[in-house]
Amino acid sequence: MEAAAPAAGWRSPFGPGFPCVDVHVHLHPDGLARAIERWFARNGWINAHPFDPDAVADSLRARGVARFCFFSYAHRPGMARELNRWVAKTAARMPEAVGLATLHPDDPDLAAVAAEATGDLGLRGFKFHHSVQRFHVDDPRLWPVYERAEAAGHLFVLHVGTMPYRDEFTGVDRFRGVMARFPRLRVCVAHMGAFQSAEFLALLDRHPHLYVDTTMAMSPRARPYVGADPQAIPDAAIVRHQDRILFGSDFPLIPYDYDEERRWAWERTLDESVRRKIFRDNGLRFLDGG
């Protein structure tokens, strides 16, 4: 059962004339999805949307989402290869979907898993959630993965910011070192890099292939769940970085209606051209390698 619709006073513009691109969607095999859902429920976060991949795709289409990027994650060694095969199989039946692989640096066959993911399986890159997977973004075992990805134009979506809690595996300092070593890496930092958004946004000026996504960092409805303050990112910062901000939702694991992840942009003093970049143009450029 879905959460209540957004409050009256805002009508979603998304449809054939203003298609949306969502770069942050989670799909998992059924057993893993149920385990994740139970973990969140125990911590007071009740999922409001079905996790079934076909239901997710149908929901996104109904909301004017023309393209979306999805991923799962290996929270322990030995999972990545089979998860990647599931992601590839799922993406193959959804023409609007872009699947990203997962890796775990404790896998002894890390290089082979990575090569299969972006080779035979045809996945476009990798998603890492450093707090969940419990490894550092600058783990030297990942250097060959980054080197190959930089040369091939593979994509990364990295939850390397400290939201919703700070731990030893997240933070801007180690990520800054990775970008210094691999300056052409195509990366989207999830959740606007919160709680260090200013520091992550500052890196955009130095790295032309670096992006951030809005996932659960810009909606006031998300604050009770993740602690991010949308007002910490002023309109001036959004306008300044309008070409590097991507829309993301965390769908389907959000405890409110999908449009609550979008309406913030119509409650701020942003030009229509800025909104079109965030919700469509930038996402297409990121996913298509432009």
matplotlib code that plots the C-alpha trace (Angstrom):
import matplotlib.pyplot as plt

x = [0.0, 1.4, 1.7, -0.8, -0.4, 1.4, -0.5, -2.7, -1.2, 1.4, 0.6, 3.4, 4.5, 6.0, 4.7, 5.4, 6.4, 8.7, 10.1, 12.1, 15.4, 15.9, 19.5, 19.0, 16.6, 17.1, 16.1, 17.1, 16.4, 13.3, 15.1, 17.5, 14.6, 12.6, 15.6, 16.3, 12.6, 12.6, 15.7, 14.3, 10.9, 12.7, 14.3, 11.0, 11.2, 8.1, 8.4, 5.5, 6.0, 6.2, 9.7, 8.9, 11.0, 8.1, 5.9, 8.7, 9.1, 5.4, 5.2, 8.1, 6.5, 3.2, 5.1, 6.7, 10.1, 11.6, 14.9, 16.2, 19.4, 19.1, 21.4, 21.8, 24.8, 26.9, 27.1, 29.5, 32.0, 30.8, 27.5, 28.6, 28.8, 25.3, 23.8, 25.4, 23.9, 20.5, 20.8, 21.8, 18.9, 16.5, 17.8, 17.5, 13.7, 13.4, 14.5, 14.4, 16.6, 20.4, 21.8, 24.9, 27.0, 28.2, 31.6, 33.1, 36.9, 37.1, 36.3, 39.4, 38.3, 37.5, 39.1, 37.2, 33.9, 34.4, 35.4, 32.4, 30.0, 31.0, 32.0, 29.8, 27.0, 27.0, 26.4, 27.4, 29.4, 29.2, 27.3, 29.0, 27.4, 30.4, 28.5, 26.6, 29.5, 32.0, 35.0, 36.8, 36.4, 40.2, 40.8, 43.9, 42.3, 39.9, 42.7, 42.6, 38.7, 39.0, 41.8, 39.8, 36.6, 38.3, 39.6, 36.3, 33.9, 32.2, 29.7, 29.9, 27.1, 28.8, 27.2, 30.3, 28.7, 28.0, 24.2, 22.3, 25.1, 28.8, 31.2, 34.7, 33.8, 32.4, 33.5, 34.9, 38.6, 39.2, 37.0, 38.9, 42.1, 40.4, 39.4, 42.9, 44.3, 41.5, 40.4, 38.4, 36.3, 32.6, 31.0, 27.7, 27.9, 24.6, 22.4, 24.2, 27.1, 25.2, 26.2, 29.2, 27.4, 29.4, 32.7, 31.4, 29.9, 33.3, 34.8, 32.5, 34.6, 37.7, 36.2, 34.1, 32.7, 31.6, 28.0, 25.8, 22.2, 19.3, 18.2, 16.5, 18.7, 16.3, 12.9, 11.7, 9.7, 13.0, 14.5, 12.9, 14.4, 17.9, 18.5, 19.5, 18.5, 17.5, 18.0, 21.7, 21.9, 20.7, 19.2, 22.5, 24.4, 21.8, 22.0, 25.8, 26.0, 22.9, 24.7, 26.0, 23.0, 20.9, 17.5, 17.4, 14.7, 15.8, 12.6, 11.0, 12.5, 10.9, 8.2, 6.2, 4.9, 7.4, 6.5, 7.7, 11.2, 10.5, 8.2, 11.0, 12.3, 8.9, 8.9, 12.2, 12.9, 14.5, 14.0, 12.3, 15.5, 17.3, 14.6, 14.8, 18.5, 18.2, 15.2, 16.1, 19.0, 21.8, 20.7, 20.6, 24.2, 25.4, 23.9, 24.7, 28.3, 27.9]
y = [0.0, 3.4, 6.4, 9.2, 11.5, 14.8, 17.7, 19.8, 22.9, 21.3, 19.5, 17.3, 18.5, 15.2, 13.4, 13.2, 16.9, 16.8, 13.3, 12.7, 10.8, 9.1, 8.0, 6.4, 3.5, 0.3, -3.2, -6.4, -10.1, -11.0, -12.5, -9.6, -7.1, -8.7, -8.6, -5.0, -4.1, -5.9, -4.1, -0.7, -1.6, -2.5, 0.9, 2.8, 3.2, 1.6, 1.1, 2.6, 1.0, -2.5, -3.8, -6.1, -4.9, -4.9, -3.0, -0.5, 0.0, 0.4, 3.0, 5.0, 5.0, 6.2, 9.1, 10.3, 8.7, 8.0, 6.6, 5.3, 3.8, 1.0, -1.1, -3.5, -4.0, -6.8, -6.2, -9.2, -11.1, -13.7, -12.0, -9.7, -12.1, -13.5, -10.1, -8.6, -11.4, -10.7, -7.0, -7.7, -10.1, -7.6, -4.6, -6.6, -6.7, -3.0, -0.8, 2.4, 1.0, 1.3, -1.3, -0.9, -3.7, -4.2, -5.3, -6.2, -5.7, -8.8, -11.0, -12.9, -12.7, -9.0, -8.3, -11.1, -10.1, -6.5, -7.5, -9.8, -7.1, -4.5, -7.0, -10.0, -8.7, -5.3, -3.3, 0.3, 0.7, 0.3, 1.4, 1.4, 2.1, 2.5, 2.4, -0.7, -2.5, -1.3, -0.5, 2.8, 4.5, 4.6, 1.0, 0.2, -3.0, -0.9, 1.0, -1.4, -1.1, 2.7, 2.7, 0.5, 2.5, 5.8, 4.6, 3.0, 5.7, 3.5, 5.1, 5.1, 6.0, 6.3, 6.7, 8.2, 11.1, 10.9, 11.0, 9.5, 8.9, 9.5, 6.5, 5.6, 4.5, 7.8, 11.4, 13.8, 13.5, 10.0, 10.6, 13.8, 11.6, 9.2, 12.0, 13.5, 10.1, 9.4, 12.9, 11.7, 9.2, 9.5, 9.7, 10.7, 11.3, 10.2, 12.4, 15.7, 14.5, 15.3, 16.0, 17.5, 19.0, 22.2, 20.2, 17.8, 20.6, 22.4, 19.5, 19.9, 22.9, 20.7, 17.6, 17.9, 14.4, 14.6, 14.9, 14.8, 13.5, 15.0, 11.7, 12.3, 15.4, 18.1, 17.0, 18.2, 15.0, 13.1, 15.0, 12.9, 9.8, 10.8, 14.1, 16.2, 19.8, 20.9, 24.5, 23.8, 23.8, 27.3, 28.2, 30.0, 26.7, 24.9, 27.5, 27.6, 23.8, 23.4, 21.3, 18.8, 18.0, 14.9, 13.9, 10.7, 9.3, 6.1, 4.6, 2.2, 2.4, 5.8, 6.1, 8.7, 9.5, 9.6, 13.2, 14.4, 13.8, 16.3, 19.0, 20.8, 22.2, 24.0, 25.4, 27.2, 30.2, 28.2, 28.9, 26.3, 25.7, 24.8, 22.3, 20.7, 20.2, 18.6, 16.3, 15.4, 16.8, 16.2, 12.6, 11.8, 13.2, 11.2, 8.0, 8.3, 9.5, 13.0]
z = [0.0, -1.0, 1.2, 0.9, -2.1, -1.6, -0.1, -2.3, -4.0, -6.3, -9.5, -10.9, -14.3, -15.3, -18.4, -22.1, -22.3, -19.3, -18.8, -15.7, -15.2, -11.8, -11.1, -7.7, -7.6, -5.6, -6.9, -5.2, -5.5, -3.5, -0.4, -0.1, -0.6, 2.2, 4.5, 3.8, 4.3, 7.7, 8.8, 8.0, 9.7, 12.9, 12.8, 12.4, 8.6, 7.0, 3.3, 1.4, -2.0, -3.5, -4.1, -7.0, -10.0, -12.4, -10.0, -9.5, -13.2, -13.7, -10.9, -12.3, -15.8, -14.3, -12.7, -15.9, -15.4, -18.8, -17.7, -14.4, -12.9, -10.4, -8.3, -5.4, -3.1, -1.7, 2.1, 2.5, 0.3, -2.0, -3.1, -5.9, -8.8, -8.4, -7.6, -10.8, -12.9, -11.4, -12.1, -15.7, -16.2, -14.7, -16.7, -19.9, -19.7, -18.8, -21.8, -19.8, -17.0, -16.6, -14.2, -12.1, -10.6, -7.1, -5.8, -2.4, -2.1, 0.2, -2.8, -3.8, -7.5, -7.4, -10.8, -12.4, -10.9, -12.0, -15.5, -15.9, -14.7, -17.2, -19.9, -20.5, -18.4, -20.0, -16.8, -17.0, -13.8, -10.0, -6.9, -3.6, -0.2, 2.0, 5.3, 4.5, 2.8, 5.3, 3.1, 2.3, -1.0, -1.3, -0.5, -2.7, -3.8, -5.9, -7.8, -10.8, -10.9, -10.9, -13.5, -15.8, -15.2, -15.9, -19.2, -20.3, -19.0, -16.5, -14.0, -10.2, -7.8, -4.4, -1.0, 0.5, 2.3, 6.0, 5.9, 7.8, 10.3, 10.4, 10.5, 9.6, 6.1, 4.8, 4.4, 1.9, 2.7, 1.4, -1.6, -2.4, -2.6, -5.1, -7.4, -7.3, -8.3, -11.0, -12.1, -15.1, -13.1, -13.8, -10.3, -8.8, -5.1, -3.6, -1.3, -2.2, -0.1, 3.1, 5.8, 4.0, 1.0, 0.8, 0.7, -2.0, -4.0, -4.0, -5.8, -8.8, -9.9, -10.2, -11.7, -14.9, -14.7, -11.0, -10.1, -7.0, -6.7, -4.7, -3.1, 0.3, 0.8, -0.6, 0.5, 3.9, 4.2, 4.4, 7.3, 10.1, 8.5, 7.5, 9.3, 6.3, 6.3, 2.8, 3.7, 4.2, 0.4, -0.7, -4.1, -5.0, -4.7, -6.8, -9.5, -9.5, -9.9, -12.0, -14.6, -12.1, -10.0, -10.8, -9.5, -7.4, -5.3, -3.3, -4.7, -3.7, -0.2, 0.8, 3.4, 1.5, -1.9, -4.8, -5.7, -2.3, -3.7, -6.5, -5.2, -3.4, -6.7, -7.3, -3.8, -4.4, -6.7, -9.5, -13.2, -15.3, -17.2, -14.0, -13.0, -16.5, -16.1, -12.7, -13.5, -17.1, -19.1, -16.6, -15.9, -19.6, -20.0, -17.0, -18.1, -21.8, -21.2, -22.6]

ax = plt.figure().add_subplot(projection="3d")
ax.plot(x, y, z, "-o")
ax.set_aspect("equal")
plt.show()
